[in-house]
Structure formats: C-alpha cells, structure tokens
C-alpha cells in the first residue's frame, strides 16, 4: 500500500532514534504514574486544559477577528500543526504522544496580535536589556503561571516537553541564557521536537495563503506566477478537473502543495533515520536532523518570500499591525507609570520583581479582545 507521493505505508513500530517514554528524564516534582495514560499523554492533556491554551482562541494568527470569523486564530493553527505533526511522527516511527504534546504547546507563549504584539513587547523589553521570546514565555507559562495543582507550581510537564518548548525552533547558548542550563543547550533537541518547527511552517504557509486568498489580498494568478510549486499543483488540478471556480482550483492546488511538503519531510527524514541508532545520537549530532530535501527547501523559501512581500507587508496588514503595536505599547507604559493599577496578583509580584518583567508577563497572557477593551477603558490613546 502506498500514500500519495509514493511513500510506502509504514509498518507499525519504533524507529531506533525515537524518544521512548521509559527514557524520559521525568518531572521536576515526582508524581505517581497514571493507571491508563502515559506521561506524554498526561502532558498533552494538561496543555489542553490550561487557561493559556484556551486563550489561543482569541489571539491573532495573521488576521484579527474583525476581518472574519473564518480566518485562523492561534488556536486553530495549533490544532492544524498537531494534526500534521502526529501524521509525520507516525510515519517515521517516532513518539506520537510527545510530538502531539509539543505541537499543542508550541505557541502558548504568543502574546495578543500575533507577531505584531511580539515585536512590540520585544522592543519594550529591550529598553531594560532584556528580550521577549515567545518560546521562553511558553516555558514560563507551563512552569509558573498556570495555577491548577496544589502539589506544585505550573503544569509540572516532563523534561522533554519543557525542553522541546524552548529548543524546537531555536538554538540557545548557555552564555546568553544561563538560567536554561538544565536543558543542555549544547545538544540538539530530540527529533520529535525538531519536527515541530517544520510542521509549523508547513501549516502556517498553507494557512496564510488560504486566509490571504479568502481576504482577497492574494490573487490566484499572482500566486501561481510567483510560487512555482503552487503553479505546478494548479496545472495538475486543471488537467484533472477542467474548468472550475477559482476557489475550488485554489483549494485543490493548496491541498497538493501541502501534501507535497509533508510527504517530502517524511521521505527526507526517513531516509536518514538508519544513520541514528538512538535518541542520544540525534542529540549529539552537530546539526538538526529534520529538514526538507534541497529541492523542496527552495520551494519552501519561495512560498515564504511571496507571503512576506504580498501578504505580511501589504498596506492593510501593516496598518492593522501598527494599531496593534500602539495598543500593546500604550497599555505597557500605562502600567509602568501606574503599577498600583495592576491586578492584585501582579501588583504583589511587582513588589519583589522588576515591574517591566511583571507587566510584560501580564500583557503577554492577554487575548486580542481583552487588551483592546483594556486600552479603551484606560483611555490611553487612539
């Protein structure tokens, strides 16, 4: 039996380099095992039940809710990444439960208004010699900010999920981040974590094309002219189905493009698996193992370049993003000038921690609608 793209259906079983649960380094605070759920399954469930996860429903992916209820939010994007990631992991014989937990948690640290909000918070924190990083913010959320258990702070996730949150898409150094030393920054993350960066990019590239087309900011012919992999898929659709409405032509071409990226990722990583006899070998390898083939990497870069030029930097979104940055900055500066106006829990923290750090944490957890309402209530700008 074969899959589209000629990939053979994998016989169930573990790849030698999969990270097995029995090799987990465990939790910061030891807990009894569960009678019918594995440790990574418990991590997945804790993420899904977290308040930070629910708030993703009202955080911008690219388009704010005022455009349409049909566009992706940070939550629906996260679900798409989890779906694709689990499929890839299953085909490669990796730990699907670990991959799913990481996929569901990977965007927990994003602030309101997507990358515009992140950019605003980063600029504000630079004033104090610090940065805002959504991966590190996700770690802060699961380790400290979620309050659900009497026995320990945070969610008490396994080491591998916490490690994957910070290392799935970025390599940090111990010199820059000595507070992260326990996560062995000199090693690569497990392959399960490495996959998330690429499945995330597959999903948001396809989703942003879809939402941009739906918003009438991207035209079918313009996409095909600038993105060869999409043009090839569209030509195949036209050969197979003949004349069709543009929306159906777009949908069918996008589906084929996404499937091609996923299939290539499975095939490229799968071809290298025999080189790695253990999860430790993946960690010790100088480069990341997860990658596309050279040809598809060129295609990926073409899609990304097109989205930046034609969508992310288009006048409509630039205006929207500027409004978002203004709201974040104005609310931050208001609380910096009036820390006594913070909610009691944050006011108490600001008495023993730097105020800018506490205010950043408070704003990062807000949804789009909450900070918009707060900005209006505080009457701190247009």
C-alpha positions in Angstrom: 0.0 0.0 0.0 1.3 3.5 -0.8 0.5 7.0 0.2 0.3 10.0 -2.2 3.7 11.0 -3.3 4.8 7.3 -3.4 5.6 6.9 0.3 5.2 3.4 1.5 2.8 2.9 4.4 5.0 2.3 7.4 4.8 -0.9 9.3 3.9 -0.1 13.0 7.0 0.0 15.2 9.5 2.3 16.7 12.4 4.0 15.0 15.7 3.4 16.9 16.1 7.1 17.5 12.6 7.6 18.8 12.4 9.0 22.3 10.7 6.3 24.3 8.8 7.2 27.4 10.8 4.9 29.6 13.9 7.1 28.8 12.2 10.3 29.9 14.1 12.4 32.5 10.8 12.8 34.3 9.1 15.7 36.0 10.6 18.4 38.2 8.2 17.3 41.0 7.8 13.5 41.1 4.3 12.1 40.7 2.8 8.7 40.8 2.2 7.1 37.4 -1.3 7.2 35.9 -3.1 3.8 35.6 -4.0 4.2 31.9 -2.3 7.2 30.5 1.4 7.6 29.6 3.5 10.5 30.8 3.5 12.4 27.5 -0.3 11.8 27.1 -0.7 13.4 30.6 1.4 16.3 29.4 -0.8 16.7 26.3 -4.0 16.7 28.5 -2.5 19.2 30.9 -1.8 21.6 28.0 -5.3 21.2 26.5 -6.8 22.0 29.9 -4.6 25.0 30.6 -6.0 28.5 30.5 -3.2 29.7 28.3 -4.3 27.1 25.7 -7.9 28.3 25.7 -6.8 31.9 25.3 -5.3 31.0 22.0 -8.8 31.0 20.6 -8.8 34.8 20.8 -5.2 35.5 19.7 -4.3 36.6 16.2 -2.6 34.3 13.8 -2.3 36.8 10.9 -5.8 38.3 10.5 -7.6 39.7 13.5 -11.2 38.6 14.2 -12.6 41.9 12.9 -11.8 40.6 9.3 -13.8 37.4 9.5 -14.7 34.5 11.9 -13.4 32.1 9.2 -9.8 33.0 9.4 -7.3 31.1 11.6 -6.7 32.0 15.1 -3.6 30.9 17.1 -5.7 28.0 18.4 -6.9 26.7 15.1 -3.4 27.0 13.7 -2.1 25.0 16.7 -4.7 22.2 16.0 -3.5 22.1 12.4 0.1 21.7 13.5 -0.8 18.9 15.9 -2.6 17.1 13.2 0.2 17.2 10.7 2.9 16.6 13.3 1.2 13.4 14.6 0.9 12.1 11.0 4.6 12.7 10.3 5.7 11.2 13.6 3.5 8.1 13.0 5.0 7.6 9.5 8.6 7.9 10.9 8.0 5.6 13.9 8.6 8.4 16.4 6.9 9.1 19.7 3.5 10.4 18.6 2.4 11.3 22.1 5.5 13.5 22.7 5.0 15.1 19.3 1.4 15.9 19.9 2.1 17.4 23.3 4.8 19.6 21.8 2.6 20.7 18.9 -0.3 21.7 21.2 2.0 23.6 23.5 4.4 25.2 21.0 2.5 28.6 20.7 1.4 29.0 24.3 3.8 32.0 24.7 2.5 34.1 21.9 1.0 37.5 23.0 -2.1 39.1 21.6 -2.0 40.4 18.0 0.4 37.7 16.7 3.9 38.8 15.6 3.0 42.5 15.9 2.3 42.1 19.6 5.5 40.1 20.0 7.5 42.7 18.2 6.1 45.5 20.4 6.9 43.6 23.6 10.4 42.8 22.4 11.1 46.5 21.8 9.7 47.4 25.2 11.8 44.8 26.9 15.0 45.9 25.1 14.8 49.2 27.0 15.8 47.1 30.0 18.4 45.0 28.4 16.0 42.0 28.0 14.1 40.4 25.2 10.6 39.0 24.6 10.8 35.5 23.2 7.5 33.5 22.8 9.3 30.2 23.2 10.8 31.2 26.6 7.5 32.8 27.5 5.8 29.4 26.9 8.2 27.8 29.4 7.4 30.5 31.9 3.7 29.8 31.5 3.9 26.0 32.0 6.5 26.2 34.8 5.0 29.1 36.8 1.9 30.9 35.6 -0.6 28.1 35.3 -2.2 27.5 38.7 -4.1 24.2 38.7 -2.4 21.9 41.2 -1.9 22.0 44.9 1.2 19.8 44.9 3.4 22.0 42.6 3.5 25.3 40.6 2.8 25.3 36.9 1.9 22.1 35.0 4.9 20.0 36.0 5.4 18.8 32.5 8.1 16.2 31.7 11.6 17.4 30.9 11.3 16.5 27.2 8.2 18.7 26.7 9.7 21.6 28.5 12.9 21.2 26.6 11.1 21.0 23.3 9.2 24.2 24.0 12.4 26.2 24.0 14.5 24.3 21.6 12.1 23.2 18.8 12.8 26.2 16.6 15.9 27.9 18.1 19.3 27.1 19.5 20.1 29.0 22.7 23.6 29.3 24.2 24.4 28.9 27.9 26.3 32.2 27.8 23.2 34.1 26.8 20.8 32.1 28.9 22.5 30.6 32.0 19.0 30.2 33.5 18.4 27.5 30.9 21.4 25.4 31.7 19.4 22.3 32.8 18.1 22.0 29.2 21.6 21.0 27.9 21.8 23.8 25.4 24.9 22.3 23.7 22.8 19.4 22.5 20.2 19.2 19.7 16.6 18.5 20.8 15.1 15.1 20.1 13.8 14.5 16.6 10.2 14.7 17.9 10.9 18.4 18.9 12.8 19.2 15.7 9.8 18.2 13.6 7.6 20.8 15.2 9.5 23.8 13.6 9.0 22.3 10.1 5.4 21.2 10.5 4.6 24.6 12.0 6.0 26.3 8.9 4.1 23.9 6.5 0.9 24.7 8.3 1.2 28.4 8.6 2.4 28.8 5.0 -0.6 26.9 3.6 -3.0 28.6 6.1 -1.7 32.1 5.3 -2.1 31.6 1.6 -5.6 30.3 2.2 -6.6 33.2 4.5 -4.9 35.7 2.2 -6.8 34.4 -0.8 -10.1 34.4 1.2 -9.5 38.0 2.2 -9.0 39.0 -1.5 -5.5 40.2 -0.7 -3.9 37.4 -2.8 -4.9 36.6 -6.4 -4.7 33.1 -7.8 -2.7 34.1 -10.9 -0.3 36.1 -8.9 0.4 33.2 -6.5 0.9 30.9 -9.4 3.3 33.3 -11.1 5.5 33.8 -8.1 5.3 30.3 -6.4 6.4 27.5 -8.8 5.3 24.7 -6.5 1.8 26.1 -6.4 1.8 26.7 -10.1 2.6 23.0 -10.8 -0.1 21.9 -8.4 -2.6 24.2 -10.1 -1.7 22.9 -13.5 -2.3 19.4 -12.3 -5.7 20.4 -10.9 -6.7 22.0 -14.3 -5.7 18.9 -16.2 -7.7 16.6 -13.9 -10.8 18.6 -13.4 -11.0 21.1 -16.3 -12.7 24.4 -15.8 -13.7 25.0 -12.2 -14.5 28.0 -9.9 -11.3 29.8 -8.8 -11.9 28.9 -5.2 -12.0 25.2 -5.9 -8.9 25.5 -8.2 -7.2 27.2 -5.3 -8.3 24.7 -2.7 -7.2 21.7 -4.7 -3.8 23.3 -5.6 -3.2 24.2 -2.0 -4.0 20.8 -0.8 -1.5 19.3 -3.2 1.2 21.7 -2.2 0.7 21.0 1.5 0.7 17.2 0.8 3.9 17.6 -1.2 5.7 19.4 1.7 4.6 16.8 4.2 5.5 13.9 2.0 8.9 15.3 1.3 9.6 15.9 5.0 8.7 12.3 5.8 10.8 10.9 2.9 13.8 13.1 3.6 13.9 12.5 7.4 13.0 8.8 6.9 15.9 8.3 4.6 18.3 9.4 7.3 16.9 7.5 10.2 19.2 4.5 9.7 22.2 6.7 10.5 21.0 7.3 14.1 20.8 4.3 16.4 19.4 6.1 19.4 17.8 9.3 20.6 21.1 10.2 22.1 22.8 10.0 18.7 20.3 12.7 17.4 21.1 14.9 20.4 24.8 14.6 19.8 24.7 15.3 16.0 26.1 18.7 15.2 23.2 19.8 13.0 19.4 19.2 13.2 18.3 16.1 11.5 14.8 17.3 10.5 14.9 19.0 7.1 13.3 19.1 3.7 15.1 17.9 0.6 17.2 20.6 -1.2 14.7 21.0 -4.0 11.7 21.4 -1.6 13.7 23.7 0.6 13.9 26.0 -2.4 10.2 25.7 -2.9 9.6 26.5 0.8 11.7 29.6 0.7 9.8 30.8 -2.4 6.4 30.4 -0.6 7.8 32.3 2.4 9.3 35.1 0.3 5.9 35.5 -1.5 4.0 35.7 1.7 6.2 38.3 3.2 6.1 40.5 0.1 2.5 40.1 -0.9 0.7 39.5 2.4 2.6 40.2 5.6 3.9 43.6 4.3 0.7 44.6 2.4 -0.7 48.0 3.4 -3.9 46.6 5.0 -1.9 44.3 7.4 0.7 46.9 8.1 -1.9 49.4 9.2 -3.5 46.7 11.4 -0.2 45.7 12.9 0.6 49.3 13.7 -2.6 49.7 15.6 -1.8 46.5 17.5 1.7 47.7 18.4 0.3 51.0 19.6 -2.2 49.3 21.9 0.4 47.0 23.4 2.9 49.8 24.0 0.3 52.2 25.4 -1.0 49.6 27.9 2.5 48.6 28.9 3.6 52.2 29.6 0.4 52.9 31.5 1.1 50.1 34.0 4.7 51.1 34.2 3.6 54.5 35.3 0.8 53.2 37.5 1.9 49.8 38.9 -0.7 50.1 41.6 -3.4 49.7 38.9 -2.2 46.2 38.2 -4.5 43.3 39.4 -3.6 42.2 42.9 -1.6 39.1 41.9 0.6 41.1 39.5 0.9 44.0 41.9 2.2 41.7 44.5 4.8 40.3 42.1 5.8 43.8 41.0 6.8 44.5 44.7 9.5 41.8 44.5 10.3 41.5 40.8 11.2 44.2 38.2 8.0 45.9 37.2 8.7 45.8 33.5 9.0 41.9 33.6 5.7 41.6 35.5 3.9 43.9 33.2 5.3 42.0 30.2 4.0 38.7 31.6 0.6 40.3 32.2 0.2 41.6 28.7 1.6 38.5 27.0 -1.2 36.5 28.5 -3.9 38.8 27.3 -6.2 38.0 24.3 -6.8 40.4 21.5 -10.2 41.4 22.8 -9.1 41.8 26.4 -6.2 44.2 25.6 -8.4 46.1 23.2 -11.1 46.6 25.8 -8.5 47.5 28.4 -6.9 50.0 26.1 -10.3 51.6 25.5 -11.2 51.6 29.2 -8.0 53.1 30.3 -8.4 55.9 27.7 -4.7 56.0 26.9 -4.7 56.8 23.3 -6.5 56.5 20.0 
